[in-house]
Amino acid sequence: MTETTDNSSYDLEDRTFEFARSVRQFCKGLPRTIGNIEDAKQLIRASGSVGANYIEANEALSKRDFRHRIRIARKESKEAQYWLRLLDCRDDQSLLEQRSALVEEGRQLMLILGAILRNSS
């Protein structure tokens, strides 16, 4: 439903995939604390769910189903931002910068998904 013919535009399926992949890479560098381990598990689930639900939305059988899946993808993006902010980066500047970039990407995905939702009415 969101397919474009402009090859220069960034494919949202690829972007959500890269978000989930980048989250996984980021989590590998975190300090191994009980809190980080548990929060990282939740973060990994939420970040992967953004793209999975976006793909499901594109395969939706009805407009209602499409909107429902986009809402879930947007919700998961918000959740990923929450888990990112909870992680303990131990004042490691590199980790703090990576986390900040991932929070921003999650925010941008949330805004894009919100715009898709508004435009699908």
C-alpha positions in Angstrom: 0.0 0.0 0.0 3.0 2.3 0.5 4.9 1.3 -2.6 6.5 4.1 -4.6 8.1 4.1 -8.0 10.8 6.6 -7.0 14.0 4.5 -6.6 15.7 7.4 -4.8 13.2 7.2 -1.9 14.1 5.2 1.1 12.1 1.9 1.4 10.5 1.8 4.8 10.8 -2.0 5.0 14.6 -1.6 4.6 14.6 1.3 7.1 12.7 -0.7 9.7 15.0 -3.7 9.1 18.1 -1.5 9.6 16.6 -0.1 12.8 16.2 -3.6 14.2 19.6 -4.7 13.0 21.3 -1.6 14.5 19.5 -2.2 17.8 20.9 -5.7 17.9 24.4 -4.4 17.2 24.0 -1.7 19.9 22.9 -4.3 22.5 26.0 -6.3 21.9 28.2 -3.5 23.3 26.1 -2.8 26.4 27.5 -3.5 29.9 26.2 -6.9 31.1 23.9 -6.0 34.0 20.7 -7.7 35.0 18.7 -4.6 34.1 20.4 -4.2 30.7 19.9 -7.9 29.8 16.2 -7.8 30.6 15.6 -4.4 29.0 17.7 -5.3 25.9 15.4 -8.4 25.4 12.4 -6.2 25.4 14.1 -3.7 23.1 15.1 -6.3 20.6 11.5 -7.6 20.5 10.0 -4.2 20.0 12.5 -3.0 17.4 12.0 -6.1 15.3 8.2 -5.9 15.7 8.2 -2.4 14.0 9.3 -3.8 10.7 7.4 -7.1 11.0 4.1 -5.2 11.5 4.9 -2.8 8.7 5.4 -5.8 6.4 2.1 -7.3 7.6 0.4 -4.0 7.0 1.6 -4.1 3.4 0.0 -7.5 3.0 -3.2 -6.5 4.7 -6.5 -7.9 3.2 -8.5 -4.8 4.2 -8.0 -1.1 5.0 -9.0 -1.8 8.6 -6.3 -4.5 8.9 -3.8 -2.2 7.3 -4.5 0.6 9.8 -4.4 -1.9 12.7 -1.0 -3.2 11.8 0.4 0.4 11.2 -0.9 1.3 14.7 0.9 -1.7 16.2 4.1 -0.8 14.3 3.9 2.8 15.7 3.2 1.5 19.2 6.3 -0.8 19.0 8.4 2.1 17.8 7.3 4.1 20.9 8.1 1.1 23.1 11.5 0.6 21.6 12.3 4.3 22.4 11.3 3.6 26.0 13.5 0.6 26.4 16.4 2.4 24.8 16.1 5.2 27.3 16.2 2.7 30.2 19.4 1.1 29.2 22.5 1.8 31.3 25.3 3.0 29.0 27.7 3.7 32.0 28.6 7.2 30.7 30.3 5.6 27.7 30.2 8.4 25.1 30.1 6.1 22.1 27.2 4.1 23.6 25.4 7.3 24.6 25.7 8.6 21.0 24.5 5.3 19.5 21.5 5.2 21.9 20.6 8.8 21.1 20.7 8.1 17.3 18.6 5.0 17.8 16.0 6.9 19.9 15.9 9.5 17.2 15.4 6.9 14.5 12.6 5.3 16.5 11.0 8.7 16.9 11.2 9.3 13.1 9.7 5.9 12.4 6.9 6.7 14.8 6.2 10.0 13.0 6.3 8.3 9.6 4.0 5.6 10.7 1.7 8.2 12.2 1.6 10.1 8.9 0.8 6.9 7.0 -2.0 6.2 9.5 -3.5 9.7 9.1 -3.2 9.5 5.3 -4.9 6.1 5.1 -8.3 7.4 6.4 
